[in-house]
Amino acid sequence: MPDPSGRPIRADARANEDKLLAAAALAFARDGAAATLKQIAKDAGVGIATLYRRFPTREQLVDATYRYETARLSAQASDLLGELPADRALRVWMSQVLDYLATKHGMADTLKALLQNDERLSSQTREQLTGAIEGFRLAGITQGVIREDVPSTDILMSLAGVTLVAGAVHQRAQAERLLDLLMDGVTRPDGWRGTTERSTP
């Protein structure tokens, strides 16, 4: 996020901003609307004046946290693909989406207003997440573990459906099962074996 003045952000200021946004994401996921700016600053290890200097309003902090978490989630795709086969990497990433949504739900009221006032923010989010899924899809096709006939947009919409019906914290186990069902539809019959190995009939 650029400095409002347009000037480059110093390295120490950037580090403080990253700490604040990471702390804010955890606080919103944990405490929801009850998360306080004072506690976020404390969790980040900075003074409240530092928080207000960078984010003068709660709305600006929510906006920056949402952008930060979306970018972080999207960037995780390449890291996971460097560590795991594409189908396993996609499944792990889907679980991370559930964590991402916990943060999003925690700032829902403020975020809803922001999205209504900035249509580009919503479209940018879709583009970033679809791009991440496309990376998994193309790698999986090359590896022979993901179907070629399932578009990234369909995977994203199906994932959104899972989070819509089972996105609450107490529904996490059910959401994970639904993600396994989604993976069954995305992967080749001889590829995906779920989060645990299934016995061969």
N, C-alpha and C positions, 0 to 999 in steps of 0.2 A: 504494500500500500504506500503510495508516494506521500511525501510530506506536503501538507496543504499549501505551503509557500512555493512549492516547486523545487526547492533546494534538495540536493542529495542528502540522504539520511546517514549520519555517522554510524560506524560499525557498532559502537556501544549502544547507541539509540536503537539500532536494528535488533540487537540482541535482547534489549529490554522489551521491545515490541513483540518479538517472538515468544518471550516468556509470558507476557501478558495475554497473548492470544491463546497459547496453550493452556494457561491457567483458567482463562475464561471458558474455553471449551469444556474443561473438566467440571467447572462450577455449574455451568448451565445444564450439563448432563446430570449432575448429582443433585442440584438444588432447584432446577427449573427457574421459574419466575422469582423465586425467593433468593436467588443468588445476588449478593451485594457487591458493589464495586470495591468497597473496602476490603472484603474478604478475597476478592480476585487479586487485588494488589498485594495483599499479604501472601497469598499462595505463590505469586510470581516472584516474591522476594524484593519488591520495589515499594517505594512510598506511594501513597494515594495521589500526591502531587504529580508524580511521573505518569500515572495513569491518565489523570485529567489533562495533562499537557499534550498527550498523544491522542486521547479520545475524550474530548470535552463533554460528550453526552453518552448516555447509555445506548442510544440508537446507533451512534457511530461505532461503538464497541461491538454491538451485535452484528452490524454490517461487516465489519472487518473480521470478526470471528467466523462468520458464515463463509466468507470468501477464503479465509485461511484454511478452514477445515475441508472445503471442497477441493482446493488446490492440493492439499496434503493427501486426501483420499485418491485423487487422480494420479498423483505421482507415485503412490504405492504400487500401481499396476506394474511399472517397469521393474521395480525392486523385486516383486513377487515372481515375475516371469524369469528373473535371473536366478531364482532359488528353487523353483518348482516347475513340474510339467504344467502346461497351460490350463488343463482342467482343474487340477488341484489349486493352482494359483487363483483362478477365477472363483473357486468356492471359498477360499480363505478371504478374498477381497469382498465377497458378498457378506460375510460375517462382519467385516469392518464397516460395511454400509449400515448395518444395524446400529453399530456404535455411533456412527456419524449422525444417524437420525435421532439418537437419544439427545445429542447436543442440540439439534435443530428443534426438537420438541420443547426443550427447556427454554428456548427463547421464542416460542411460537407466536405470541401476540405481537411483539415488536417486529419480528421477521415478516409476519403477514403484511403489516403496513408497509414495510420496506419493499417487499416484492410487488405490492400493488402500485407503488409509486415509481418503480424502476423495472419495466418489463425486460430490459436487457439482462438484468441480474438473473432472472429465472431462465432465460434462453441460454445464457452463458453456462449456467450450471448444467443444463441438459447436454450441451455440447461437450463439456469437460467429461462428464460421466459416460456419455456415449463413446467418446474417444478412448477412454480407458477400456471399456468393454470391447471395442473394436480391436484393440491391441491383443487382448486375451483371445478373441475369436480368430484372428489371423494366425496367431502363433499355434492355436489349437488345431486349425485346419492343416497347417504345415506338419504338425506332429501326428495328425491322424486321429485326434481324440475329440474334436468338436465338429459338429455338423456344419456343412457349408450352406445349408438352406435356411438357417435361422439368422435373421438380421440383428445387428446390435441394438437397434431401436426396439425390437420385440423383446429382447432379453431385458433391457432397461424397464420397459413397461411391465413385464412380468415381475421383475424385482420390486417395482413400485407397488404392485398389487399385493405382494407378500407383506410389505411394510404397512400397507393400508389396513389389512385385516388382522395382522399380528405384530404391530409395531411397538406395543407397550412393553415395558420392562418385564412385567410378570408373564408375558407371552413369549419370552425368548426361546424356550425349548421348542415350542410349536413353530416359531419362525424358522429355526434351524432345520426342522423336519421339512418344512415347506420349501426351503432352499434346496434341500436334497432332491425333492421332487422336481424342482425347476431344473436342476442339473441333469436329471434323468432325461428331460426333454431336449436339452441343449447338446448333450454329448452323444458320441457314436455308441451303438449298443455294446461294442466290445471294448469301450474305453472306461467310462466312469464306473466306480464301484462304491460310491458313497463315502461318508466320513469314516466308516469302518469297513474292512474287507468283508464282502459277502461270500458265503460258501458257494462253490460251483455245483450246480445240480448234476 
